[in-house]
Amino acid sequence: MSIWWSLHLRREAATVPLARRMLLGAMDSAGVDPEISYDLAVALTEACANAVEHGSGAGSDGYRVTACIDGDTCHVEVTDGGPGFPGARADRPTTTRPAGPEPAEAEDGRGLYLIETLADHVRFANRPQQGGAVVSFDKILKWRDDALVRAG
């Protein structure tokens, strides 16, 4: 089974709940365990909030959210047209959860830390030709016992 959707949203805080509801609806329809759905929804909310806050760029008034349930994995990508990530953060894949406590003193980066904590594989990248940042993350899915649709 494969389900995917893509949204192009205005860079406004009011658009973040729409993306979250779309993802939660797809997860519920597919029969994904609610705890996994919640983790993905929080990670998506943080990625979208980051795009809304930092995603302004020349000729960019929006951001794009793409999600795909493919087999036992959900892949989510949020792309904006802003300045991108600083060099230390960009193009660094994260395949394990970060060690240690959340960086409580830091004003920036808490949302990215949450994404790293909630997802199984995370990548922060810049788009050199187009400009902007890409946050992508994957999560292995678990299914409800009563799921009508299952991967496999």
N, C-alpha and C positions, 0 to 999 in steps of 0.2 A: 504494500500500500504506500502511496505517496500523495501528500497534500502539500500544496504550496500557495502562498499569496504574497503580494507585494503592494505596498502603499507608498504614494508620494504625498507627504504631509507638509503643511505650512509650518514654519519655525515658530510655533506658538505653543505655550504650555497646555492649552486646551486640547491639543491633538494627541498628547501622550496617553490619556485614558482610552482613546479610540484604538490605538495600536494594542494596548494591553487587553482590551475587551475582545479584539479580533483573535489574539493569540489564545486567550482563555477559552473562547468559544470553539476554536479549532481543536484544542486539547480535550475539551469536554466531549465534543462530538466524536473524536477518535477513541475515547475511552482511556485517556491517560490518567494515571494516579493523581489525585488532587494535590498532593504534596509536591510532586515534580512540576505540575502545572504552576503552582504558586511560586516555586523557585525561579522558573523561567519567566514568569510575569514580572517578578521583582527585578530580575536582571534586565529584561527588556525596558522596563520603566526607567531604570538608571541610564541605560544607553540612549534612550530617547531624550531624557532630561539633559544629558550631556550635549546631544546634538542641538537641542533648542537653545541651550545657554551659550555654547561655544561655536556653533556651526555657521556663523555668518561669514560670507565671503563675497567676492565680486560676482554679481549676478546670481547669487544664491539666496532664495527666499524660502527654501524648504529642505527637507531631508527625506531619505528613503528607508523604509523598513521592509525587509524580505524575510519570510520564515518558511521553513520546509520541514515537514515530518516525513522522513524517509526510513522505512523499516523501524528499527528500534532507536532512532536518533532524531532529535530536533535540532536543526541548524537555524540560527537567527543572525541577521546582518543588519546593521544600522550604518548608513553612509550620509555624511553631511558635506557641505561645501566650504567649511571654515578653514582656518589656518593649519589644521592638523595637530598631531601630537608632538610634544617636544621630543628630541632625538632619543632620550633615554627610555621613553615609553613606547615609541613606535616600532613596528616590525619585530616585536618581541613576542613570540608565541608562548603561551602559558599552558602547560599540559598537566600541571599539578596545582592543587590549591596552595595559596600563599601560606608560608609558615609565620607564626607569631601573631600578635594581636593587631587589630585594626589600627592604622595610623591616626590616633585620636587627635594629635596636635595639628595635623595637616588640614588646611581649609579645602584644598582641592584633592581630588583623587579618591574620595570615599566611595563614590558610585562605582568607579572602576574596580576598586577593591571588592565591593559587593559582587560585582559580575564575576570576578575571578573566584570568589568563594562559592558562589551558587552554581556555576557552570562547570562542566568537565574539561573542556578545552576552550581556551580564549585566545584571541589574537587582536592586537591593536596595530593598525597600519595607517600609513598616509598614502594619499593618491597623488603622486608627483605631477602627472600631466594635468589632471582636472583640478587639483587642490582638494583639500578636505581630509577628513578622517574616516576610517572604517573600524567599527567594533564588530567582531564576529565571535560567536560562541556556540558550542554544541553541548547537548545534555543527552545522556542515555536515558531512554524512557522506561518507565514501569507502567503496567497496565492495571486497570481496575478489574476485579473478578468478573464483573458484568459487562465488560467491554464488548460491543457488537463488532467493532472493527479492531483488528490486531495486526501488528506487523508479523511477518513471518512467511 
